[in-house]
Amino acid sequence: MRRFLAVGVLAARPACGGSNSPAPANPNQPAQPTPTPAPTPTPNPFAAACGTPLPSFADSYGFGTKVQLEPTRNRKALNTQPQIRNARYCTSVGIPGLICNTRREDNPERVPCDHYMSGISDTGRPGPNWFQEVNSVLLRCGGVGGVPIEAPDCRLKEDNQYLLDVTAGGQFVACGGVGAPNTCGGCLLDQSLFGRFNPTTAGQCKLS
């Protein structure tokens, strides 16, 4: 009889001891949130179309502006382009010097390269935002794409964000838009240039 009881105790021991089965989940423990994957950056389409070499934002030297046309005696059309200050870059695109445009005028990459360095303006178009300096305050040149007219003597062109109509002398400034370097370039026009036709537009716009 004693031997039988011993065997019965040994047989029952595993049921009373530890187990390798996982512990039941705690219903009061909050579930761990699933990590949200980081969004994939959207490539800049202008950078892709600009190609190689791609101008660096660190080399942005504002905008170079000139008088493009004189439609009437009292109106001038300004034209601006982003400028790059890097002699190695300038040589590589065939415009030797310390400061240059993004590409040569006849290069099909010129437009997307300019857009890349200029960003998106307040109108939603690629190109710079334009201002007139009045009493040391920059007032927006508007009239297109819902941009209000704040400045007295300038108005945006309907067909091109890089062009500006001006009707009086003063300081006019182009600045990079969204997604571009926050750099600017100015053009100072003397009031004596208005009210008459000028034999040449060269040199009318003084960089500032």
C-alpha positions in Angstrom: 0.0 0.0 0.0 2.8 2.5 0.8 4.5 1.8 -2.6 1.2 2.6 -4.3 0.8 6.0 -2.6 4.4 7.0 -3.5 3.7 6.3 -7.1 0.5 8.3 -6.9 2.3 11.3 -5.5 5.1 11.3 -8.1 2.5 11.0 -10.9 0.7 14.1 -9.6 3.7 16.3 -9.1 4.0 17.8 -12.6 0.5 19.1 -12.4 1.3 21.1 -9.3 4.6 22.5 -10.4 5.8 25.3 -12.9 4.9 25.3 -16.5 6.5 26.6 -19.8 3.2 27.8 -21.2 2.9 31.6 -21.7 1.2 33.7 -19.0 -2.3 34.9 -19.9 -2.5 38.5 -21.3 -3.3 41.2 -18.8 -6.7 42.7 -19.9 -5.9 45.9 -18.1 -2.6 46.5 -20.0 -3.1 49.1 -22.8 -2.3 48.0 -26.3 0.9 49.4 -27.8 0.2 51.7 -30.8 1.5 50.7 -34.2 4.3 53.1 -35.2 3.3 55.5 -38.0 5.8 55.2 -40.9 7.6 58.4 -41.8 6.3 59.9 -45.1 8.4 59.5 -48.1 9.8 63.0 -49.2 8.3 64.2 -52.4 11.1 64.9 -54.9 11.3 68.4 -56.3 10.2 68.2 -60.0 12.2 71.3 -60.9 15.3 69.8 -59.4 14.9 66.7 -61.6 14.2 68.7 -64.7 17.2 71.0 -64.0 19.6 68.0 -64.1 23.3 68.1 -63.3 24.9 70.2 -62.0 22.1 71.2 -59.7 22.7 74.7 -58.2 23.0 74.7 -54.4 20.7 76.8 -52.2 23.8 77.7 -50.2 25.2 79.5 -53.3 22.0 81.6 -53.9 23.0 85.2 -54.5 19.5 86.7 -54.8 18.1 87.9 -58.1 19.6 90.0 -60.9 17.1 92.4 -62.5 17.1 94.5 -65.6 14.7 96.6 -67.7 13.5 94.3 -70.4 11.1 96.5 -72.3 9.7 100.0 -72.4 6.1 99.6 -73.7 5.3 103.2 -73.2 7.0 106.3 -71.9 5.6 105.8 -68.4 5.9 102.0 -68.1 8.8 99.7 -68.0 8.9 95.9 -67.8 11.5 94.4 -65.4 12.9 91.0 -65.8 14.7 89.1 -63.1 16.7 85.8 -62.8 18.1 83.9 -59.8 21.8 84.3 -59.4 24.4 81.7 -58.3 27.6 82.8 -56.6 30.1 79.9 -57.2 32.9 80.1 -59.7 33.2 76.4 -60.2 29.5 76.0 -60.8 29.5 79.0 -63.3 32.4 77.5 -65.3 30.6 74.1 -65.4 27.5 75.6 -67.0 29.5 77.6 -69.6 29.2 81.0 -67.9 32.7 81.7 -66.4 32.8 84.1 -63.5 32.1 84.3 -59.8 28.3 85.0 -60.3 26.1 83.7 -63.0 22.6 82.6 -64.1 21.5 79.0 -63.5 22.2 78.1 -67.1 22.8 79.8 -70.5 19.8 81.4 -72.1 19.5 78.8 -74.9 19.8 75.8 -72.5 16.4 74.0 -72.1 17.3 73.3 -68.5 17.3 77.1 -67.8 13.6 77.4 -67.0 13.4 74.5 -64.5 16.7 75.5 -62.9 15.3 79.0 -62.4 12.1 77.6 -60.9 14.1 75.4 -58.6 16.0 78.4 -57.2 13.0 80.8 -57.2 10.4 78.6 -55.5 6.6 79.1 -55.7 5.3 82.7 -55.4 2.2 83.9 -53.6 0.3 83.6 -56.9 0.9 79.8 -57.0 3.2 80.2 -60.0 6.9 79.3 -60.0 9.0 82.5 -59.7 9.8 85.2 -57.1 7.6 87.4 -55.1 7.8 91.1 -56.1 7.8 94.1 -53.8 8.3 97.9 -53.9 10.1 99.5 -51.1 8.2 102.5 -49.7 9.4 104.3 -46.6 11.7 101.3 -45.8 8.7 98.9 -46.0 8.3 96.2 -48.6 4.8 96.4 -50.2 3.6 93.6 -52.4 3.3 94.1 -56.1 0.0 92.2 -56.8 -2.9 92.1 -59.3 -2.6 88.4 -60.3 -3.7 85.1 -58.8 -5.5 86.8 -55.9 -2.5 88.7 -54.7 -3.7 92.1 -53.6 -2.1 95.3 -54.9 -0.3 97.0 -52.0 2.5 98.8 -53.8 1.6 102.0 -55.7 3.9 101.7 -58.8 4.1 98.0 -59.8 1.9 95.2 -61.0 2.5 91.6 -61.7 2.4 90.3 -65.3 -0.4 88.0 -66.3 1.8 85.6 -68.2 5.1 85.5 -66.4 6.1 85.7 -62.7 9.6 86.8 -63.6 8.3 90.0 -65.2 7.0 93.1 -63.5 5.3 96.3 -64.9 6.5 99.5 -63.2 5.1 103.0 -63.7 7.4 105.2 -61.6 10.8 105.3 -60.2 11.7 103.6 -57.0 13.2 100.5 -55.5 11.8 97.2 -56.7 12.7 93.9 -55.1 12.4 90.2 -56.1 12.6 87.5 -53.4 12.5 83.7 -53.4 9.1 82.0 -52.8 8.1 78.9 -51.0 10.7 76.0 -51.2 13.5 78.3 -52.3 16.3 80.2 -50.5 15.1 83.4 -48.7 17.3 85.7 -50.8 16.3 88.9 -52.6 17.7 91.2 -55.3 16.7 94.8 -55.9 16.5 97.3 -58.8 16.7 101.0 -58.3 15.0 103.1 -61.0 15.4 106.9 -61.2 12.2 108.9 -61.7 13.9 110.9 -64.5 13.7 107.7 -66.7 9.9 108.0 -66.9 7.9 110.4 -69.1 10.2 109.9 -72.1 11.5 107.1 -74.3 15.1 106.1 -73.7 17.4 105.2 -76.5 18.6 102.1 -74.6 17.4 100.2 -71.6 20.9 99.1 -70.7 22.0 100.4 -67.3 18.7 101.8 -66.3 18.2 99.3 -63.5 20.8 99.6 -60.8 21.3 96.6 -58.6 21.0 97.1 -54.9 
